[in-house]
Amino acid sequence: MANVVSQYESKPPPFGHEMRKCFSFDPEYINMNHGSYGSLPSPVAEAIKPYYALAEANPDLFHRFTSIDLIRDVRKRMAKFIGAAHTEEVVFVPNASHGLNTILRSFIWEEGDIISSCNTTYNSISRTAEYISDIPPHPEVVQFTLLFPTSHSEIIQNWRAYVRSLNEMRDQSAQKLGRRPKIVAIIDSIISVPGALLPWKEMVKICKEEDVWSVVDGAHSIGQELDLNLAEANPDFWVTNCHKWMYAKRGCALLYVPKRNQHIIKASFPTSHAYKKGGGSNFVEQFEWNGTIDFVPYISASCALDFRAWLGGEHVINDYCHRIALEGGKRLAQILGTEIIDQDQDFQFTLSMVNVAVPFPPTMSSAFEIDMAFRRKLLIKRKIYPAFFYHNGKWWIRCSAQIWSQVEDFEVLGQAILEASKEILEEFGDGTEKKTMGIEDKVEKVN
Ligand SMILES: Cc1ncc(COP(=O)(O)O)c(C=O)c1O
């Protein structure tokens, strides 16, 4: 790897607004939505420059030798970081959508099979399940319902009952079909909206007990969820975005497939020249080159870990973000006169994202225009932006706390939301009379 040590000889700035020095934000913009696209630290941007230079100095040498060797080293580091039993169980893909599509489209679907998603599954991922169900042999999509406020123990209890009910459905089909269909469950580790940690390890365990495949969407996990140990959690498949909470350059994601399940992923997507090469399983080789892309984001994962070590490491970073999420979320709820989505005082759903209710009347429309209005009124007009979503009869704000955040940012946001929500009520009404332009109940999730 390039020598980036000199960047890290001095002490890092303290967390809070001074840390903005390490990012390239518009000085007028308050970024409270790190969760959607991540934010590239300037030292990481600096550390990857030599790799871009190498790629252009000799494109053949870089793509045929240098980048392959570099990415092998990075994969080794990442495999250790996530607690995979073997480096060969971890490959890079451009983003979580890519990884999850690779998994879901790799199963050989048969009549009677079941794909389980959830009402809170990231929209494009539940659409992936829907698409697979729309084409022959039409596996059935079944949905687990998660309604906040709730608690981890309630979710686990409901999940167990739900998975057992899927198994009963399967038994009935098995009698008709003369074979046992498969069940594949998509489980979020941290939901997109609400931004909430799920008891995913327990959910995976229940899947194991009930002979159900577990596909874990961990898009928000790496860099936010501490002490990942995939060998212990033992999901059947797991995907995470390094460009969100881990500070890698977009697009950089990890696809984890334990050796026992690599036979399911017969071909990378797109198909690699290494498909079927050598006869045996060559999972890693297929993902090493399956179409020309910018490979530097994959290398940037290692640079991001260097940056995070300089900051003090995973616990130091996440302890700060978690504290600001909780303090900031409570302050925001106080300003708005509303509440945080966590029901229990141990705030088991909140890591670095906190969800606070918008002060709208309960009659308020769920129309997509409301979300669009918030985007215009906050992102464009007021230069501050969290994410907005409609859940269980209410509009919510998902705030991401980061190393540059301070509770004061939540106070600025509070004032902006009070103004914007008042304007929205004036423009769209409170839902008791129809003022919106249509697409009721269609709130797109792009978080
Ligand atoms: C839970 C979840 N899954 C999947 C994705 C898709 O990530 P990407 O757009 O990087 O593919 C996101 C994006 O925010 C997400 O929040």
The ligand as a Gaussian input file, in Angstrom:
#p B3LYP/6-31G(d) Opt

LIG

0 1
 C      -30.721000      -1.267000       4.100000
 C      -30.184000      -0.890000       2.753000
 N      -30.003000      -1.847000       1.846000
 C      -29.510000      -1.580000       0.636000
 C      -29.170000      -0.306000       0.277000
 C      -28.639000      -0.045000      -1.097000
 O      -27.335000       0.456000      -1.048000
 P      -26.624000       0.875000      -2.414000
 O      -27.417000       1.995000      -2.989000
 O      -25.256000       1.290000      -2.026000
 O      -26.642000      -0.312000      -3.274000
 C      -29.346000       0.737000       1.178000
 C      -28.993000       2.119000       0.823000
 O      -29.130000       3.041000       1.557000
 C      -29.870000       0.440000       2.457000
 O      -30.084000       1.398000       3.355000

